Amino acid sequence: MNKITIIIFAMNRKILVKIHLYFSAFFLPFLLLMAITGTSYLLSYKGEVTKTMLKTITIDQDDMTEEFIKSELAKIDASYSYEYLKTKSDFAMTRPTTRQSYEFEKNGNQVSIYEVRPNFLRSIIEIHKGHGPGLLKKLETVLGFGLIIILITGMLIAFTRKDHTRITVVMMSLGFFSLLGLFYLL
C-alpha cells in the first residue's frame, strides 16, 4: 500500500468531505475575489488612481529620509498614518496603497509630493498583490494554506472513489505537464 492509500484509510471519507466543504465555503468569497482581480489585471483592467500634486519643495539633503517624509506628511495631514515606505533612489511611496497614499518623487534637489487615491478595482487588485494592510496580508497567508487544504482534501476525496481515481490521475497529469510546458517557455 502506498502512503496516499494509508492516509485515505486513516481519514474517514465523511471527515474529508466536511473539511473540504467547510474550508471551501469559508474561503469562497476570498478565492472568488482573487480570481476576479487576477483575471481583471491580466485583461488589462487594473483600476485607476487619482494622482494629485500637492506641492514641490526644494531640499538641501541628497536623500529623502523617512524623517523628512514623516515631517512633510505631518504638514499635509497630521492624522495620516502608514505601515511602511517603499523606496527607490529618487522615489518613495507610503503603503498600504489600498487607500489614500502619498508618493514622493525627487528630481535634483526638488521633491514633488502627490496624493494618490485608488478606485475600488485598484484597491482590491492592490490587496491581491499583497500591498494591503498587514492584517490582510496575514489573512492572505491563511487563505493560501486554506487553498492547499481544499485542494488536497478534494484530491483525497476523489481517490476514495474508484470510479473517480482514473480521471483524477489523468487530469492531474495533464495539469502537471501543462505547467511543465509553461516552465519550459520561460
N, C-alpha and C positions, 0 to 999 in steps of 0.2 A: 504494500500500500504506500502511495506517495503522501507527502506532507499535506497537500490540499485535501485529500480524502480524509485524513485523520482530523484535520480542522473541521471539516464539514460534519463528520460523525460526532465530534465533540460538541458542536453547537447544534442545537435543535433548529430545524428549518423555521419553525414559528418565531423563534427568537431572532434569527437573521432577518426575517421579513419585517418584524416590528422595528428592529434597529434601522433597517433600510428605510422604512416608511416614515418613522419619526424624524430621522435626520433629513430626509428628502423634504418633508413637509416644512420643517423649521427653516431650512436653508433655501427653499424655493424662491422667496422674494429676492434674496441676495444674489443667488445664481442667475435669476432672470435679469436682474439689473446689470450684472456683469456681462451677460451675453448681449443685452441690448446696447450697452455703451461700447463694448468691444467691436460689435458689428458696425455700429454707427461710426466709430472712429475709423475703421478700415474702409468704410464707404465715403470717407472724407467729410462726414458731418461731425465736426469737432466742437461745435458750440462756438460761442462768441464771447469776447470780453470788451468791456468799455474801458478804454485806457485814457485817462485824463492827466495832462501835465499840470502839476500843482505849482512847481517853481523850479528855477535853475539857480544854483548858488555857486560861488567861487570858493574853493578850498585851498588852503596852503599846504596841506599834507599830501603825500604821494598816494596813500591807500585810503579806501573807505573802510574805516574800522567799525566794529559793531557799536562802540560807544558813540561814534559820530552818527550812525544810523538811528540808534535809540534816541539821541538828542533831537534829531530832526523830526522823528516820528512824534515825540512828545510835544513839539511845537505845532504839529499838524492836528493831532488828536491825542490828548493826554490819556484817554481811556483805552486806546488801541493796544492790543496785545497780540503776540505771535509766538509760535512754538520754536522756530529756528529760522536761520537765514540760509539761503542757498547763494553762494558767492562764486564768482569767477573774477578774473583780474580787474575788469572795469565794470562789473555788473553785480548787483545784489538784489534779491527778492525775498520778501517775507513769506513764510509758509505757516499755515496751510493756504493753498491757493483755491480752496473750495468756496471761499467767501472773499470779501474785500481784502485786498493785499496791496503792498506797495513795491515798486521797482525803483532802483537807483542805478542810473547809467552815468558813467564818468567818461568825459571826453576832454583830455588835457587836464586843466585844473577846474573845469566846470562839471557840476553834478546836477543832472536833471532828475527830479523826483516825480513819479507817476502814481496815481491811484488806479488800481485795476479792479474791476468788478465783473465777475463771470456771470453768464446767464445760467439757467438751470441745467441745460445739457452739458455745458462746460464744467459746471460744478461736479456733476456725477461722473463725468469722464476723469476729472482730476482725482476723485475718490478711487476710481478703478485703477488709475496709475499709481496709487499709493501716496498721493500728495495731500491727503486729508488730515484731519486732526489725529493725534496719537491714539485716541480711543478707537477710532475707526480702523486704523492700521492694525491694532490688536484684534479687532473683530474680523478683519480680512484674513489674518493668520489663522484664527479659529475656523473661518469659512474654508480655508484651504485644507485643514485637517478634516473638517466635516465632509468635504467633497471626496477626499481619499476614502473615508469610511463608507460613503454612499457607493462609490464605485466598487470597492472590494466586496461589500455585502451584496451588491447586485450581481457581481460575478459569481460569488459563492452560492447565491440562491439559484442562479442558472445551472450551476454544476450539481445541484441537488436533484435536478430532474433530468433523467436520461434522455428524454426527447429534446431537451434544450442544450445539452452538452456539446453536441457536434456543431450546431450553428454558432454557439458562443465561441468555440475554438476557431472556427472559420472566420468569423467577424473580427475577433481579436487579432488573428494573424493578418488579415487584410489591413487593419488599423496599424499594426506594428510595422508592416512592410511599407505602408504609405508614409509613415513617419520616417523610416529609414531613407526612403526616396527623397523626402524633403531635406533631410540632413545631407544627403549626397549633393543636392543642388546648392548647398551653402558653399 
